Structure formats: structure tokens, C-alpha cells
Amino acid sequence: MAFKASDLSVLAYANNFTLWHYTSVDNTAAIEAAGYFNSAVDMLRLNDLLIINIDTDGTPITKFYIVTGNDGTAVTVAVYA
């Protein structure tokens, strides 16, 4: 599948930081693939955190991600450790 902006919502915003929630039927590999969040380039900023409910129609899992890059065209995320 693909990123759906309607499934991305703000949980908290303060001091140029946003905590997001995203839910998807996509699996972990799809969400972590390069370019998955590119259509959200105008919303996601460096160091924003995302709580993502993954594979909600299969074997659901929740992971935390951090936005590690946004060059105005491409967004990169990584598992938050």
C-alpha cells in the first residue's frame, strides 16, 4: 500500500516538536522503506517522533520512529532507540 495522510494525526506539539500517531495496514518493511513518508514532507520535521500502529489488518505491532531527515523532497525515519 502507500502512505495515507488521513491516517496521520498530531498527538502533541510544543517548541517546534511534534509527536505524531500513524496507523497502517502496511507491514514494517513497507513503512521503513525509503520514500514511504515523502508525501508528508511538508508536515514531518527533523526529530519529530511517530508512534505507528503497523499491520493493523494482520499481526499488529506498535513501534516508535524518529524523523532522521527531511530535505524538502524526501523524508527518512528510523526506529527510535
Secondary structure by P-SEA (a helix, b strand, c coil): ccccccccccccccccbbbbbbbcccccccccccccccccccccccccccccccccccbbbbbbbccccccccbbbbcccc
